Amino acid sequence: MGDEIEIPEVDSVAGSGVPIRGNDIDTDQIIPARFMKVVTFDGLGEFAFFDLRFDDDDNQKEHPFNEDRYQDSSVMVVNSNFGCGSSREHAPQALMRWGIDAIIGESFAEIFAGNCLALGIPTVTADSETIEALQDWVDENPDGEIEIDIEAEEVTYGDETIDVTVDDAQRKALVEGVWDTTALMKSNAGAVRETARELPYVDDAAIPEAE
């Protein structure tokens, strides 16, 4: 019998926004490699965009994550090819632990988007003109609410409702609450063990017993 693990359905996300402008922001900019030598992901949030936020003497640079008006923001608005570079899962972990619940952008690196999905963070897309208008609105309305309707593929802010695109597989996983594959494996541990025992090339000694 599997352990009952409830994975929340993510059909909508709402919160104030934070604009992160620039194309090709890679995972090393999101979380520099030297901060990846951790046993757990706890505390990674404070190091998000660290080298873009601080100089060599740890003095603050100009960056939205340093601004008081964005400290409670949970919806990040980015440009093209966000999350490119190495496939480090620490990048979305750092953003999530900073407080980000969803990301709206022009486009995302595929592996980065997959790592976000594994945390229940939607990555939704729109064209560059639409994104630029949203970034400008967030800049002028830092406390304004942005609502993302995953299933309807719409984003509402101010008096505007815009069409966005959510990858079909991502939308299905989020809306149906099957995005956390680790939890799914745990909840079906019994079935996994039974299948493993039926495979001729798996040694019984390698199959973990139920906890």
Backbone torsions as a table, in degrees:
resi	resn	phi	psi	omega
1	MET	NA	131.5	-178.0
2	GLY	-79.5	157.4	174.7
3	ASP	-75.1	136.3	178.6
4	GLU	-80.0	110.8	178.5
5	ILE	-120.8	120.6	-177.0
6	GLU	-92.1	122.8	177.6
7	ILE	-102.8	121.7	-176.8
8	PRO	-66.2	142.8	173.0
9	GLU	-78.1	137.3	178.9
10	VAL	-115.7	89.0	-179.6
11	ASP	-100.2	-15.1	175.8
12	SER	-156.2	154.0	176.6
13	VAL	-137.5	137.0	178.8
14	ALA	-136.6	146.4	177.6
15	GLY	169.6	172.9	177.1
16	SER	-78.2	160.5	-171.8
17	GLY	-105.2	164.7	172.1
18	VAL	-139.1	121.6	-178.3
19	PRO	-87.0	126.7	175.2
20	ILE	-117.7	100.6	-173.1
21	ARG	-88.2	146.4	176.5
22	GLY	127.6	139.5	177.3
23	ASN	-88.0	156.9	173.4
24	ASP	58.4	38.4	173.7
25	ILE	-76.1	113.0	-171.7
26	ASP	-93.0	173.9	-174.8
27	THR	-67.2	-24.5	177.9
28	ASP	-72.0	-29.1	174.4
29	GLN	-75.8	-34.7	179.4
30	ILE	-68.3	-44.9	176.2
31	ILE	-144.9	103.8	-178.9
32	PRO	-57.3	146.3	-171.6
33	ALA	-57.1	-32.4	-175.8
34	ARG	-66.5	-16.5	178.8
35	PHE	-93.2	6.1	-177.5
36	MET	-92.1	-1.0	-178.9
37	LYS	-85.1	58.8	-177.0
38	VAL	-123.1	151.8	178.6
39	VAL	-79.5	-38.0	176.6
40	THR	-125.0	170.3	179.8
41	PHE	-85.2	-5.8	-178.8
42	ASP	-56.5	134.7	176.8
43	GLY	86.3	-4.3	-179.1
44	LEU	-66.2	-24.7	-175.4
45	GLY	-55.4	-37.4	-177.3
46	GLU	-69.0	-15.4	-179.0
47	PHE	-100.7	3.4	178.4
48	ALA	-60.5	130.6	180.0
49	PHE	56.0	30.6	-169.6
50	PHE	-55.6	-47.5	-175.6
51	ASP	-73.6	-17.4	174.4
52	LEU	-86.6	-17.7	-175.8
53	ARG	-100.0	-23.2	-175.3
54	PHE	-135.4	148.1	175.6
55	ASP	-87.9	-173.3	-175.7
56	ASP	-64.8	-19.1	178.6
57	ASP	-101.2	14.3	179.6
58	ASP	65.1	22.5	171.9
59	ASN	-82.7	141.5	-177.6
60	GLN	-67.4	137.5	169.7
61	LYS	-98.8	175.7	174.1
62	GLU	-76.1	119.3	177.4
63	HIS	-161.2	140.3	-178.7
64	PRO	-54.3	-35.0	-179.1
65	PHE	-68.8	-12.6	176.9
66	ASN	-94.0	-12.0	-174.2
67	GLU	-83.4	134.3	-179.1
68	ASP	-56.6	-35.9	-174.5
69	ARG	-68.4	-15.2	-179.0
70	TYR	-108.6	6.6	-173.0
71	GLN	-66.5	-22.5	178.1
72	ASP	-103.0	10.5	-177.3
73	SER	-71.9	147.3	-179.8
74	SER	-132.2	-5.5	178.9
75	VAL	-118.5	113.6	-178.3
76	MET	-94.0	137.2	-179.6
77	VAL	-116.9	115.9	-171.0
78	VAL	-124.3	176.0	-178.5
79	ASN	-102.9	-134.5	-168.7
80	SER	-92.3	142.9	173.6
81	ASN	58.4	39.1	-179.1
82	PHE	-70.3	137.0	177.9
83	GLY	83.9	20.3	178.5
84	CYS	-73.8	-179.8	-179.7
85	GLY	91.1	-151.4	-174.9
86	SER	-65.6	153.2	-171.5
87	SER	-89.2	49.5	-176.6
88	ARG	-80.8	123.3	179.2
89	GLU	-71.0	-12.6	177.7
90	HIS	-62.7	-26.5	-176.1
91	ALA	-63.0	-58.3	177.0
92	PRO	-65.9	-29.2	175.9
93	GLN	-61.2	-43.9	179.2
94	ALA	-63.5	-42.5	179.9
95	LEU	-65.4	-43.9	179.1
96	MET	-60.3	-43.1	-176.9
97	ARG	-75.7	-17.0	170.3
98	TRP	-74.6	-30.2	178.6
99	GLY	133.8	6.9	-177.4
100	ILE	-81.5	128.2	179.3
101	ASP	-107.4	-19.1	-178.2
102	ALA	-159.5	154.5	179.3
103	ILE	-131.9	130.5	175.4
104	ILE	-112.3	130.1	-178.0
105	GLY	-156.2	176.8	176.6
106	GLU	-72.8	-44.0	177.7
107	SER	-163.7	158.8	-177.8
108	PHE	-130.8	147.7	170.1
109	ALA	-63.9	138.8	-171.5
110	GLU	-60.5	-44.9	-178.0
111	ILE	-67.6	-39.0	177.2
112	PHE	-60.0	-45.3	179.8
113	ALA	-61.9	-38.8	177.6
114	GLY	-65.2	-39.0	177.6
115	ASN	-67.7	-34.0	175.4
116	CYS	-65.9	-43.3	179.9
117	LEU	-58.8	-39.0	-179.7
118	ALA	-63.0	-15.6	177.6
119	LEU	-105.6	0.6	-178.5
120	GLY	79.0	22.4	179.3
121	ILE	-99.9	112.6	178.3
122	PRO	-68.9	142.6	171.7
123	THR	-121.6	101.9	-174.5
124	VAL	-109.8	151.3	-172.1
125	THR	-123.8	154.9	174.5
126	ALA	-152.3	169.4	-177.5
127	ASP	-72.1	165.4	-171.9
128	SER	-61.2	-38.2	179.9
129	GLU	-64.4	-42.0	179.4
130	THR	-65.0	-42.5	-180.0
131	ILE	-65.7	-43.2	-179.6
132	GLU	-62.0	-40.3	178.5
133	ALA	-64.6	-39.9	178.7
134	LEU	-67.5	-41.9	177.7
135	GLN	-60.8	-41.6	179.0
136	ASP	-64.2	-41.7	179.4
137	TRP	-63.1	-43.1	179.0
138	VAL	-62.6	-40.2	179.1
139	ASP	-59.4	-38.3	-178.5
140	GLU	-86.2	-20.8	-176.4
141	ASN	-131.9	66.9	-174.7
142	PRO	-61.3	-23.2	178.6
143	ASP	-97.0	-1.9	-177.6
144	GLY	-69.9	144.7	-177.2
145	GLU	-87.9	136.6	172.4
146	ILE	-112.1	129.3	178.4
147	GLU	-117.6	126.0	179.1
148	ILE	-106.5	119.0	174.5
149	ASP	-98.3	104.4	-174.1
150	ILE	-64.1	-48.2	-175.0
151	GLU	-66.8	-41.6	-178.5
152	ALA	-82.1	-11.2	-177.0
153	GLU	55.9	54.6	178.2
154	GLU	-135.9	148.3	173.2
155	VAL	-124.3	131.2	-179.6
156	THR	-117.1	131.4	174.6
157	TYR	-150.9	140.7	-176.9
158	GLY	53.8	-127.3	177.3
159	ASP	-100.1	11.3	-175.2
160	GLU	-105.6	141.5	167.7
161	THR	-126.9	122.1	-176.0
162	ILE	-118.2	150.6	175.5
163	ASP	-82.8	135.4	175.3
164	VAL	-128.3	169.2	179.0
165	THR	-115.0	131.6	173.6
166	VAL	-118.7	125.9	178.3
167	ASP	-49.5	135.0	-174.6
168	ASP	-54.7	-46.9	-178.7
169	ALA	-65.9	-38.7	178.6
170	GLN	-65.0	-46.1	-179.0
171	ARG	-60.2	-44.6	179.7
172	LYS	-62.0	-45.6	-178.2
173	ALA	-63.7	-42.4	-178.3
174	LEU	-69.8	-49.7	-174.8
175	VAL	-67.6	-35.0	-178.9
176	GLU	-89.8	-3.0	177.8
177	GLY	69.7	39.5	177.9
178	VAL	-122.9	28.6	-176.2
179	TRP	-82.9	-23.2	-177.7
180	ASP	-91.5	90.8	-174.2
181	THR	-67.7	-30.6	177.8
182	THR	-64.8	-44.7	178.1
183	ALA	-64.8	-37.3	177.8
184	LEU	-62.3	-43.1	178.6
185	MET	-61.9	-42.1	179.8
186	LYS	-65.0	-40.7	-177.3
187	SER	-70.9	-19.8	178.6
188	ASN	-111.8	27.2	-174.9
189	ALA	-58.4	-38.6	-179.6
190	GLY	-61.7	-45.5	179.7
191	ALA	-65.8	-36.9	178.1
192	VAL	-63.3	-42.8	179.8
193	ARG	-64.4	-41.3	-179.8
194	GLU	-63.4	-43.1	178.7
195	THR	-63.3	-41.8	-179.5
196	ALA	-61.1	-39.3	-178.5
197	ARG	-66.6	-25.7	-178.9
198	GLU	-84.0	-11.1	-178.7
199	LEU	-85.6	124.3	-174.5
200	PRO	-65.2	-22.4	-175.8
201	TYR	-96.0	3.6	178.2
202	VAL	-104.5	120.3	178.9
203	ASP	-71.9	133.6	-179.6
204	ASP	-55.8	-32.5	-178.5
205	ALA	-66.4	-20.0	-178.5
206	ALA	-87.6	-6.2	-177.6
207	ILE	-92.4	117.6	-178.2
208	PRO	-67.0	145.0	175.7
209	GLU	-77.8	160.4	178.8
210	ALA	-63.7	141.8	179.0
211	GLU	-78.4	NA	NA
